[in-house]
Amino acid sequence: MSHVSSNRLRWGLAAAVTALLTACAAGPEPQTPPPAGPTSPPPASGAPETPGDSGPAPARPVGPFESSGHARMDAWRADFASRAQAQGRDREVIRSVLEGISPLETFLGSAFTAQSSGIEDQAEFAKPIWEYLSSTVTSTRKRIGADKLAANTALFDRLEAEYGVEREVLAAIWGMETSYGGFIGSNDAANTLANMAVEGRRRRFAEGELIALMKILEQGLAERGDLVSGWAGAMGQTQFMPSTFLAHAEDFTGDGKIDVWNSRADALASAANYLAVSGYQPGEPWGVEVILPEGFDYSHADGKDRRLATWRSLGLAAARGDQLDAGGAEFAELWVPAGHRGPKFLLFKNFDVFKTYNRADSYALAVGLLSQGVQGRDSPVADWPSDIRPLSVAQVKRLQAGLNDLGYGAGPVDGIPGRMTKSALRRFQTDRGLIADGFPTASMLSLVLEAAGS
């Protein structure tokens, strides 16, 4: 049995536990989660045992901790340490994770800086897609990626053979996450996650990741000083959250340690394993840029998969003049990320697999385009409509609210123009005889607000 296969068996249980932790993170976060249960105080020093008592003595509490200088952080830490201990976490590991935490401005500073940790303010959600791509799929990043592929041919050969994920895709993930290991972050993962928990909006998620950190240390997978992360707690050259590390990280070098920080082999194998387990289809594209016929009905860009034969019958053609080839894939969805004037793509299963790393469509597109760029393939053919200024987060919220008021079902009013919002806008546009591309613009917002009487 290979060291990789043995590693997969070893972490099978961890993967199941991690899946449960991840599922718990989906809903709204409680501001002050209840403790897991009361913890009995330890017996007084030298107190005799009561005759007839049975069972283990109560665990010695983890605290007290030296104050962090932040009252809410101190209160949360005392409570969380007690709950972690009640769950069976090692007392000394709990202490090592929590004893040095301190408030960070990003999470516990002014209202403005605290808001900067919100998902709607991340570049992949807040920027126009063409601006995001121009800052991520750069000529420098393409060139360095090509150099990395050339310099590590033997490693990428082994990774492709073991996991079935193409090298250019792994290089793109590596480039997107840390500029090929050039910047893995300088934060302490435990401190970052503790700050996230105290801030409150993603408390359950952050606490689950802290428990995963403790398990990593308990199982000897890393040392306390190894746990360096980016601003949100993701670790290593391919940026794994602690729960993802537990479930999917690989010791590809076979040295008995999973070093995603310093070993490119371990980091890339971990990313390859994660993508493979997430359903990556070797030999199939992530997407194909297409040209639509005159008068195309944009209601077909509704997020539904259709057979390639159906798309061909509707007049779609590959933008570069080649055959509409999908490497064996039978189904794809049509995506129009920037309206009828911008590039259009047929998306395949691997696009969704990219989104297991980051749920933003723009991130997955950047991975796809960078994977082509490191091979010297330029895309897209069509120009982005950069003269159009997309709506701000506040304006998108007004658009969503207006569409909901009109009965079009735009989903949560969160300021993120995702699939539900664009589908609702397409239905609104169709009912009014407009080009139903679902692209939120200032003119569309005005029409929706006028119709809603807002």
KEMI-751028 format. One line per field, with one value per residue (C-alpha): residue in one letter; x, y, z. Coordinates in pm, 1 decimal, always signed. Layout:
! residues N
aa	[A, ...]
c1	[X, ...]
c2	[Y, ...]
c3	[Z, ...]
//
This chain:
! residues 454
aa	[M, S, H, V, S, S, N, R, L, R, W, G, L, A, A, A, V, T, A, L, L, T, A, C, A, A, G, P, E, P, Q, T, P, P, P, A, G, P, T, S, P, P, P, A, S, G, A, P, E, T, P, G, D, S, G, P, A, P, A, R, P, V, G, P, F, E, S, S, G, H, A, R, M, D, A, W, R, A, D, F, A, S, R, A, Q, A, Q, G, R, D, R, E, V, I, R, S, V, L, E, G, I, S, P, L, E, T, F, L, G, S, A, F, T, A, Q, S, S, G, I, E, D, Q, A, E, F, A, K, P, I, W, E, Y, L, S, S, T, V, T, S, T, R, K, R, I, G, A, D, K, L, A, A, N, T, A, L, F, D, R, L, E, A, E, Y, G, V, E, R, E, V, L, A, A, I, W, G, M, E, T, S, Y, G, G, F, I, G, S, N, D, A, A, N, T, L, A, N, M, A, V, E, G, R, R, R, R, F, A, E, G, E, L, I, A, L, M, K, I, L, E, Q, G, L, A, E, R, G, D, L, V, S, G, W, A, G, A, M, G, Q, T, Q, F, M, P, S, T, F, L, A, H, A, E, D, F, T, G, D, G, K, I, D, V, W, N, S, R, A, D, A, L, A, S, A, A, N, Y, L, A, V, S, G, Y, Q, P, G, E, P, W, G, V, E, V, I, L, P, E, G, F, D, Y, S, H, A, D, G, K, D, R, R, L, A, T, W, R, S, L, G, L, A, A, A, R, G, D, Q, L, D, A, G, G, A, E, F, A, E, L, W, V, P, A, G, H, R, G, P, K, F, L, L, F, K, N, F, D, V, F, K, T, Y, N, R, A, D, S, Y, A, L, A, V, G, L, L, S, Q, G, V, Q, G, R, D, S, P, V, A, D, W, P, S, D, I, R, P, L, S, V, A, Q, V, K, R, L, Q, A, G, L, N, D, L, G, Y, G, A, G, P, V, D, G, I, P, G, R, M, T, K, S, A, L, R, R, F, Q, T, D, R, G, L, I, A, D, G, F, P, T, A, S, M, L, S, L, V, L, E, A, A, G, S]
c1	[+0.0, +145.8, +213.9, -68.8, -323.2, -218.3, -257.2, -610.0, -714.0, -557.8, -757.2, -1088.2, -1248.0, -1112.1, -1279.9, -1618.1, -1580.3, -1467.5, -1769.9, -1994.9, -1801.5, -1823.6, -2198.4, -2249.0, -2092.6, -2362.7, -2627.6, -2633.6, -2388.4, -2503.6, -2341.8, -2291.1, -2322.5, -2424.8, -2159.4, -2162.1, -2255.9, -2153.9, -1809.7, -1778.0, -1515.8, -1209.0, -1198.4, -1020.9, -655.2, -614.3, -989.8, -1059.3, -1262.2, -1615.5, -1643.0, -1829.7, -1740.9, -1666.7, -1553.0, -1271.3, -1200.7, -1323.6, -1078.6, -861.3, -977.2, -758.8, -750.0, -690.5, -525.2, -334.6, -564.1, -554.4, -651.1, -990.5, -1278.0, -1497.7, -1204.6, -1116.2, -1475.2, -1507.9, -1175.5, -1267.3, -1599.9, -1459.5, -1170.4, -1421.6, -1632.9, -1330.8, -1220.0, -1571.2, -1546.5, -1235.8, -963.5, -628.0, -582.9, -230.0, -318.1, -611.2, -378.5, -114.2, -374.3, -546.9, -298.1, -135.4, -437.1, -477.2, -723.0, -661.7, -773.9, -922.2, -1179.6, -1208.1, -1107.2, -1330.7, -1663.1, -1506.3, -1220.0, -1446.3, -1672.1, -1373.8, -1380.6, -1722.9, -1760.3, -1915.2, -1595.2, -1363.3, -1220.6, -1376.6, -1723.0, -1684.5, -1486.5, -1620.7, -1518.0, -1281.7, -1101.0, -1067.9, -926.1, -681.8, -534.4, -519.1, -456.1, -154.5, +121.0, +370.6, +168.3, +133.1, +507.5, +604.8, +353.5, +504.4, +851.2, +731.8, +586.4, +911.9, +1123.6, +913.0, +831.5, +898.1, +683.5, +389.8, +423.2, +379.7, +91.6, -99.0, -46.0, -156.4, -455.6, -565.7, -558.5, -377.3, -60.2, -176.7, -477.9, -258.9, -22.8, -318.1, -448.1, -95.2, -58.2, -397.7, -363.3, -9.3, +166.3, +338.2, +430.9, +564.4, +325.4, +158.5, +61.0, +219.9, -66.1, -106.5, -401.2, -524.6, -522.7, -696.1, -970.6, -1012.3, -1061.8, -1315.9, -1504.6, -1509.8, -1621.0, -1919.0, -2061.9, -1890.1, -1842.8, -1954.8, -1733.6, -1429.8, -1475.2, -1501.4, -1174.7, -1007.5, -1116.2, -963.0, -637.8, -634.0, -681.1, -393.0, -167.5, -302.6, -235.3, +116.8, +50.9, +213.3, +387.2, +229.5, +480.3, +393.6, +39.7, +99.4, -198.8, -343.1, -588.6, -880.1, -700.7, -609.9, -267.9, +20.4, +115.2, -228.7, -422.3, -607.8, -842.6, -765.1, -1067.1, -968.4, -613.3, -743.5, -956.0, -737.8, -377.1, -115.6, +234.8, +350.9, +718.8, +665.8, +871.5, +599.6, +501.3, +244.5, +423.9, +200.8, +404.6, +752.4, +708.3, +567.6, +518.8, +297.1, +111.0, +39.7, -50.8, -292.9, -457.6, -469.6, -626.1, -885.3, -980.8, -993.1, -1215.2, -1435.9, -1509.5, -1247.4, -1285.1, -947.4, -936.0, -1243.3, -1224.1, -1344.2, -1516.0, -1519.1, -1572.2, -1857.3, -2023.7, -2402.3, -2614.6, -2799.0, -3123.1, -3024.0, -3269.8, -3071.3, -3324.6, -3119.3, -2842.8, -3038.9, -2777.5, -2915.7, -2698.8, -2796.2, -2648.9, -2382.6, -2603.0, -2868.9, -2625.6, -2508.4, -2868.0, -2920.8, -2636.2, -2351.8, -2000.3, -1654.8, -1515.4, -1180.6, -1334.8, -1260.2, -1511.4, -1718.0, -1511.3, -1562.0, -1317.9, -1596.9, -1825.4, -2189.4, -2346.6, -2268.4, -2438.0, -2423.4, -2275.7, -2294.6, -2094.1, -2092.6, -2409.8, -2470.4, -2169.5, -1909.6, -1757.2, -1984.8, -1884.2, -2009.8, -1914.8, -1844.0, -1812.8, -1456.3, -1563.8, -1778.0, -1485.9, -1273.0, -1542.7, -1481.3, -1176.8, -1370.2, -1742.7, -1705.7, -1764.9, -1497.4, -1239.8, -1320.4, -1297.8, -959.5, -832.4, -955.2, -802.8, -474.2, -455.8, -470.2, -232.4, +50.4, +28.4, +56.4, -312.5, -481.3, -849.0, -1111.1, -1160.8, -1448.0, -1380.3, -1516.1, -1763.1, -1535.1, -1717.4, -2013.5, -1982.3, -2143.3, -2357.1, -2215.0, -2301.0, -2563.7, -2716.7, -2730.6, -2918.8, -3172.5, -3202.0, -3256.2, -3513.8, -3698.6, -3700.9, -3827.1, -4101.2, -4207.6, -4223.9, -3917.7, -3741.8, -3391.4, -3308.4, -3135.0, -3072.8, -2697.8, -2547.3, -2390.5, -2529.0, -2523.2, -2715.2, -3054.5, -3030.1, -2932.6, -3203.8, -3463.0, -3339.0, -3357.5, -3723.3, -3790.4, -3614.9, -3803.0, -4138.6, -4049.1, -3913.0, -3551.3, -3237.0, -3261.3, -2893.2, -2939.3, -2655.7, -2718.9, -2651.1, -2760.9, -3026.2, -3166.0, -3176.0, -3373.7, -3625.7, -3673.5, -3712.9, -3960.0, -4163.3, -4157.2, -4256.2, -3940.4]
c2	[+0.0, +343.5, +602.6, +812.4, +531.5, +458.6, +825.2, +828.0, +538.9, +709.2, +1024.7, +869.1, +926.4, +1280.4, +1354.1, +1245.1, +1462.4, +1756.7, +1727.9, +1760.1, +2063.7, +2230.0, +2167.9, +2340.7, +2659.2, +2728.7, +2905.9, +3241.5, +3249.5, +3292.8, +3587.9, +3395.5, +3018.9, +2829.4, +2622.7, +2252.5, +2184.3, +2258.1, +2158.8, +2042.0, +2227.3, +2030.5, +1895.8, +2113.8, +2031.6, +1750.1, +1682.5, +1314.7, +1114.9, +1026.9, +654.7, +479.3, +737.0, +582.3, +706.2, +938.5, +1256.3, +1578.3, +1718.9, +2002.8, +2328.0, +2470.8, +2825.2, +3077.1, +3259.9, +3582.4, +3861.8, +3955.6, +4311.4, +4262.6, +4175.2, +4001.4, +3794.0, +3686.6, +3584.6, +3393.9, +3214.3, +3093.4, +2961.2, +2804.0, +2639.1, +2475.3, +2352.9, +2224.0, +2030.4, +1887.0, +1761.5, +1564.7, +1791.9, +1766.5, +2019.3, +2118.8, +2149.1, +2377.2, +2594.5, +2606.8, +2716.6, +2980.5, +3120.4, +3381.4, +3521.1, +3897.5, +4129.8, +4211.1, +4537.7, +4357.0, +4178.9, +4372.1, +4724.5, +5005.1, +4929.6, +5006.4, +4759.8, +4494.9, +4524.5, +4465.5, +4099.7, +4053.9, +3835.3, +4116.4, +4318.7, +4048.8, +4134.1, +3835.1, +3956.1, +4333.6, +4415.1, +4404.9, +4069.2, +4218.7, +4421.2, +4114.0, +3913.9, +4189.1, +4176.2, +3796.4, +3654.0, +3870.3, +3820.2, +3788.0, +3516.9, +3329.5, +3348.6, +3237.5, +2954.0, +2831.0, +2846.9, +2649.2, +2379.2, +2352.5, +2339.4, +2072.8, +1835.9, +1516.6, +1630.0, +1724.6, +1394.2, +1209.3, +1430.4, +1379.3, +1002.8, +977.7, +1214.3, +1268.7, +1648.9, +1824.1, +2013.4, +2342.3, +2337.2, +2268.6, +2546.0, +2785.1, +2704.7, +2744.5, +3078.4, +3210.1, +3113.7, +3224.4, +3335.4, +2996.1, +2992.4, +3348.7, +3469.0, +3220.0, +3477.3, +3580.3, +3542.5, +3285.3, +3069.9, +3018.6, +3390.7, +3476.8, +3221.1, +3327.9, +3687.8, +3570.1, +3383.2, +3681.9, +3917.0, +3688.8, +3671.6, +3337.7, +3216.8, +2859.1, +2820.7, +2972.5, +2757.3, +2445.4, +2538.6, +2593.3, +2244.5, +2114.1, +2296.1, +2121.5, +1784.3, +1858.2, +1915.7, +1618.2, +1387.1, +1521.8, +1640.1, +1976.8, +2168.1, +2469.9, +2702.8, +2571.0, +2710.1, +3021.5, +3144.1, +3414.8, +3676.1, +3430.3, +3128.8, +2937.6, +2773.6, +2680.7, +2721.5, +2607.5, +2770.2, +2497.0, +2572.1, +2345.6, +2120.9, +2079.1, +2001.3, +1725.4, +1576.0, +1608.6, +1709.5, +1462.8, +1358.8, +1319.6, +1316.9, +1023.1, +1179.1, +1134.5, +1500.9, +1698.3, +2025.2, +2240.0, +2547.4, +2450.7, +2143.3, +2221.3, +1847.0, +1813.8, +2137.4, +2051.9, +1689.6, +1814.7, +2046.4, +1767.2, +1529.0, +1789.8, +1855.9, +1484.7, +1404.3, +1700.8, +1539.2, +1668.3, +1509.2, +1450.0, +1525.4, +1748.8, +2128.6, +2366.7, +2571.8, +2679.3, +3033.3, +3042.9, +3273.9, +3303.2, +3351.0, +3672.8, +3697.3, +3429.5, +3365.8, +3442.8, +3262.5, +2952.6, +3099.9, +2988.7, +2779.3, +2449.4, +2184.1, +2086.2, +1837.2, +1964.7, +1850.6, +2089.8, +2380.8, +2304.7, +2295.7, +2640.5, +2775.8, +2797.0, +2775.6, +2778.4, +3132.4, +3026.0, +2850.0, +2499.5, +2223.2, +2252.8, +1980.9, +1888.7, +1601.0, +1352.1, +1565.9, +1552.5, +1836.3, +2204.5, +2522.4, +2858.0, +3141.3, +3506.8, +3681.4, +4033.3, +4057.0, +4022.2, +4241.5, +4039.2, +3691.0, +3388.2, +3042.5, +2688.5, +2560.2, +2199.5, +2001.0, +2111.7, +2475.6, +2376.1, +2178.4, +2495.2, +2659.2, +2416.9, +2636.2, +2961.3, +2992.4, +3301.4, +3245.1, +3504.8, +3304.1, +2984.8, +3171.9, +3314.0, +2962.8, +2841.5, +3130.0, +3109.5, +2734.9, +2822.4, +3114.6, +2906.1, +2698.5, +3008.7, +3006.6, +3346.3, +3386.8, +3519.7, +3634.2, +3874.3, +4202.7, +4279.7, +4574.1, +4779.5, +5101.6, +4980.3, +5040.1, +4749.0, +4820.8, +4870.9, +4631.2, +4873.7, +4912.0, +4535.5, +4506.3, +4760.3, +4565.5, +4238.1, +4391.9, +4543.9, +4215.3, +4034.4, +4295.0, +4233.1, +3857.2, +3755.3, +3570.3, +3719.3, +3541.0, +3691.9, +4066.7, +4027.5, +4259.0, +3971.9, +3941.9, +3563.6, +3312.1, +3372.8, +3748.9, +3725.2, +3469.0, +3695.9, +3991.8, +3784.1, +3706.4, +4075.7, +4168.8, +3900.7, +4027.6, +4373.7, +4271.3, +4356.8, +4157.8, +3914.4, +3874.3, +3917.4, +4167.5, +4416.4, +4773.1, +5119.9, +5130.5, +4793.8, +4911.5, +5220.2, +5011.5, +4766.7, +5040.1, +5225.1, +4908.1, +4836.0, +5191.6, +5238.2]
c3	[+0.0, -93.9, +174.1, +24.6, +42.9, +400.7, +480.7, +337.4, +559.3, +857.6, +812.1, +701.5, +1040.7, +1052.6, +718.5, +853.7, +1163.6, +952.4, +723.5, +1030.9, +1154.2, +813.9, +786.7, +1122.5, +986.3, +724.5, +930.2, +1110.8, +1400.3, +1759.4, +1933.4, +2256.4, +2211.0, +2526.1, +2697.9, +2629.8, +2989.7, +3347.2, +3460.4, +3817.6, +4022.0, +4124.2, +4477.9, +4730.7, +4775.2, +5023.8, +5052.9, +5121.9, +4875.3, +4980.0, +5048.6, +4772.2, +4503.6, +4164.6, +3824.5, +3724.6, +3917.1, +3751.2, +3500.3, +3622.4, +3455.9, +3182.0, +3317.7, +3444.1, +3152.8, +3160.7, +3042.8, +2675.1, +2764.9, +2599.2, +2833.9, +2575.4, +2450.7, +2803.6, +2878.2, +2551.9, +2606.5, +2954.9, +2827.9, +2510.8, +2694.7, +2928.8, +2638.1, +2447.7, +2753.9, +2796.0, +2436.0, +2526.1, +2399.1, +2570.7, +2851.3, +2758.5, +2389.6, +2473.7, +2676.3, +2402.2, +2146.8, +2359.8, +2610.3, +2384.7, +2200.0, +2169.1, +1993.0, +1626.8, +1469.0, +1167.6, +1380.2, +1706.3, +1610.5, +1483.9, +1315.3, +978.4, +1008.3, +1157.1, +855.3, +627.1, +729.6, +571.3, +263.9, +62.8, +98.7, -35.6, -377.4, -556.0, -450.2, -436.9, -753.2, -1108.1, -1245.8, -1503.8, -1236.1, -1018.5, -1309.9, -1404.8, -1054.2, -1026.5, -1374.7, -1447.7, -1703.4, -1417.3, -1248.1, -1577.8, -1642.4, -1292.3, -1310.8, -1636.3, -1478.4, -1174.9, -1399.5, -1594.0, -1276.9, -1105.2, -1390.4, -1194.6, -900.7, -1123.1, -1310.0, -980.3, -867.4, -1192.6, -1176.7, -813.7, -807.8, -1168.1, -1143.5, -1427.8, -1340.6, -1483.5, -1251.5, -947.3, -1055.3, -1088.5, -739.4, -601.4, -778.7, -675.4, -311.0, -222.7, -544.1, -562.4, -195.2, -203.6, +67.9, +298.9, +559.6, +885.6, +1132.0, +1404.4, +1295.8, +1651.9, +1727.0, +1401.3, +1459.4, +1821.7, +1707.0, +1450.0, +1722.4, +1956.8, +1676.2, +1652.1, +1301.4, +1221.6, +1577.4, +1527.5, +1221.6, +1396.0, +1704.4, +1489.7, +1319.0, +1656.6, +1763.2, +1438.4, +1522.4, +1858.6, +1689.4, +1453.3, +1753.6, +1948.5, +1654.9, +1608.3, +1253.3, +1320.0, +1597.0, +1766.3, +1602.3, +1255.6, +1259.0, +1049.8, +850.0, +631.9, +760.4, +783.8, +931.2, +612.1, +628.4, +403.6, +38.5, -78.5, +208.9, +395.5, +682.1, +980.3, +919.5, +553.6, +663.6, +890.9, +615.4, +307.7, +382.0, +254.3, +356.0, -3.4, +87.9, +323.9, +602.0, +863.7, +874.0, +677.6, +607.5, +388.8, +488.8, +369.9, +148.2, -195.0, -248.5, +59.8, -17.2, -381.2, -301.4, -37.5, -291.0, -550.4, -300.7, -202.3, -564.9, -648.3, -350.4, -444.6, -781.2, -1022.6, -1368.3, -1534.7, -1903.5, -1895.8, -1927.3, -1658.5, -1927.2, -2289.4, -2412.2, -2663.5, -2913.9, -2909.4, -3220.8, -3295.0, -3101.2, -2850.7, -2568.9, -2253.0, -2036.6, -2120.6, -1902.3, -1599.1, -1421.7, -1549.1, -1706.9, -2060.8, -2303.2, -2538.9, -2825.2, -2697.3, -2683.5, -3037.2, -3157.9, -3003.7, -3217.7, -2967.1, -3111.5, -2957.2, -2952.0, -3097.1, -3393.8, -3275.8, -3228.3, -2912.5, -2745.3, -2380.7, -2335.7, -2284.8, -2068.8, -2174.7, -1976.2, -1922.7, -1810.9, -1988.2, -1781.9, -1884.8, -1610.3, -1758.9, -1962.1, -2332.6, -2420.5, -2230.4, -2265.3, -2232.9, -2113.8, -2104.6, -1760.3, -1670.5, -1348.6, -1279.6, -1248.9, -951.1, -809.3, -815.1, -604.8, -318.4, -256.7, -275.7, -349.6, -572.0, -944.5, -1018.8, -820.5, -1010.7, -1341.0, -1239.3, -1160.7, -1498.4, -1693.1, -1503.3, -1569.8, -1939.4, -1901.0, -1752.5, -2072.4, -2289.8, -2388.3, -2372.6, -2297.0, -2326.5, -2683.9, -2616.4, -2439.4, -2095.2, -2086.3, -1863.7, -1950.7, -1744.5, -1371.7, -1185.7, -883.6, -536.8, -255.9, -124.5, -471.1, -523.0, -194.6, -321.5, -648.2, -459.9, -231.9, -528.7, -721.6, -412.4, -366.5, -725.9, -664.8, -868.6, -587.6, -581.3, -257.0, +46.8, +41.3, +90.4, -169.4, -366.0, -722.7, -735.6, -942.3, -775.6, -818.4, -1184.3, -1254.7, -1095.1, -1298.3, -1618.6, -1548.8, -1484.6, -1811.4, -2008.2, -1884.0, -2012.1, -2350.8, -2263.4, -2340.8, -2051.9, -1965.3, -1588.3, -1561.7, -1278.1, -1395.3, -1283.6, -1556.1, -1445.7, -1083.9, -1186.0, -1379.6, -1092.1, -831.7, -1054.7, -1103.5, -730.7, -645.3, -437.2]
//
